[in-house]
Amino acid sequence: MSASDGWVAVDACTLPTEEQPLRAAEFDAVFATALNRVERPAPERLRLILDGSAVTASAVRDLVARESSCCSFFGFRLTASTDDLVLDVQVPAARIAVLDGLARRAEGARAPRESA
């Protein structure tokens, strides 16, 4: 979650620099353990489909609330279905590159899943 990985521009992140790798690791852990797929319904919107048995809604809500507090341009919406958690992430058009970086990071951290 640093400027170097393209996720957050230096001018947009108020999280102290020394805490940024820790926050990125938290997102990576969610992606590695629970991310089933990534969808891009619009350039400004990313949809992350999470396995509801691998991560709790409260843990995801806590993580995105903390992220919103330091990067206020992110809009997060978490919806629970029977088996999945759907995390929609929206940014203004000026921050599409940040969303691109988040999508790359999610795909890169996602653990391979067994086929059913």
C-alpha positions as CSV (number, residue, x, y, z in Angstrom):
1,M,0.0,0.0,0.0
2,S,2.7,2.4,-0.9
3,A,3.4,4.7,-3.7
4,S,6.0,2.3,-5.0
5,D,3.5,-0.5,-5.7
6,G,1.0,1.9,-7.4
7,W,-1.7,1.4,-4.9
8,V,-1.8,4.8,-3.3
9,A,-0.4,8.0,-4.5
10,V,1.9,9.8,-2.1
11,D,-0.4,12.8,-1.9
12,A,-3.4,10.6,-1.1
13,C,-2.3,8.5,1.8
14,T,-2.3,9.9,5.3
15,L,-1.3,6.6,6.9
16,P,2.2,7.0,8.4
17,T,4.8,5.5,6.0
18,E,6.0,3.0,8.5
19,E,2.5,1.6,8.9
20,Q,1.8,1.2,5.2
21,P,3.5,-2.2,4.8
22,L,1.5,-3.5,7.7
23,R,-1.8,-2.4,6.1
24,A,-0.8,-3.8,2.8
25,A,0.0,-7.1,4.5
26,E,-3.5,-7.1,6.1
27,F,-5.1,-6.7,2.6
28,D,-2.7,-9.3,1.2
29,A,-3.8,-11.8,3.9
30,V,-7.5,-11.3,3.0
31,F,-6.7,-11.7,-0.7
32,A,-4.6,-14.8,-0.1
33,T,-7.1,-16.6,2.1
34,A,-10.5,-15.4,0.8
35,L,-10.4,-13.9,-2.6
36,N,-12.3,-16.0,-5.1
37,R,-12.4,-13.5,-8.0
38,V,-11.9,-10.0,-9.2
39,E,-14.4,-8.2,-11.4
40,R,-14.1,-4.7,-13.0
41,P,-17.7,-3.6,-13.7
42,A,-16.5,0.0,-14.5
43,P,-13.1,1.8,-14.7
44,E,-13.9,3.5,-11.3
45,R,-15.2,0.3,-9.7
46,L,-13.7,-2.9,-8.5
47,R,-15.6,-5.9,-7.2
48,L,-13.8,-8.4,-5.0
49,I,-15.7,-11.7,-4.3
50,L,-14.5,-13.1,-1.0
51,D,-15.1,-16.6,0.4
52,G,-17.4,-15.9,3.4
53,S,-16.1,-19.0,5.2
54,A,-12.5,-17.8,5.0
55,V,-12.9,-14.3,6.3
56,T,-15.6,-12.6,8.5
57,A,-17.6,-9.6,7.4
58,S,-16.6,-7.8,10.6
59,A,-12.9,-8.3,9.9
60,V,-13.3,-6.9,6.3
61,R,-15.5,-4.0,7.6
62,D,-12.8,-3.1,10.2
63,L,-10.0,-3.2,7.6
64,V,-11.9,-1.1,5.0
65,A,-13.0,1.4,7.7
66,R,-9.4,1.9,8.7
67,E,-8.4,2.3,5.0
68,S,-11.1,4.8,4.4
69,S,-9.9,6.9,7.3
70,C,-6.5,7.4,5.8
71,C,-7.5,7.3,2.1
72,S,-10.8,9.1,2.0
73,F,-11.3,8.9,-1.7
74,F,-12.0,5.1,-1.5
75,G,-15.6,4.2,-1.3
76,F,-16.2,0.7,0.1
77,R,-19.4,-1.3,0.2
78,L,-19.5,-4.8,1.7
79,T,-22.5,-7.1,0.9
80,A,-23.0,-10.6,2.3
81,S,-24.6,-13.3,0.4
82,T,-25.2,-16.9,1.4
83,D,-21.6,-18.0,0.8
84,D,-19.7,-15.0,-0.3
85,L,-18.8,-11.5,0.8
86,V,-18.8,-8.9,-2.1
87,L,-16.6,-6.0,-1.5
88,D,-17.2,-3.1,-4.0
89,V,-14.5,-0.5,-4.1
90,Q,-15.1,2.8,-5.9
91,V,-12.8,5.7,-6.6
92,P,-13.2,9.0,-8.4
93,A,-12.0,9.1,-12.0
94,A,-8.8,10.9,-11.0
95,R,-7.9,7.9,-8.9
96,I,-8.4,5.1,-11.4
97,A,-4.7,4.3,-11.4
98,V,-4.9,3.6,-7.7
99,L,-7.8,1.2,-8.3
100,D,-5.7,-0.4,-11.0
101,G,-2.9,-0.9,-8.5
102,L,-5.3,-2.5,-5.9
103,A,-6.7,-4.9,-8.6
104,R,-3.1,-5.9,-9.5
105,R,-2.3,-6.4,-5.8
106,A,-5.4,-8.5,-5.2
107,E,-4.8,-10.7,-8.2
108,G,-1.1,-11.1,-7.3
109,A,-1.9,-12.1,-3.7
110,R,-4.8,-14.4,-4.4
111,A,-4.1,-18.0,-3.6
112,P,-4.9,-20.5,-6.3
113,R,-8.3,-22.3,-5.6
114,E,-9.1,-25.9,-6.3
115,S,-11.6,-26.4,-9.1
116,A,-14.9,-27.8,-8.0
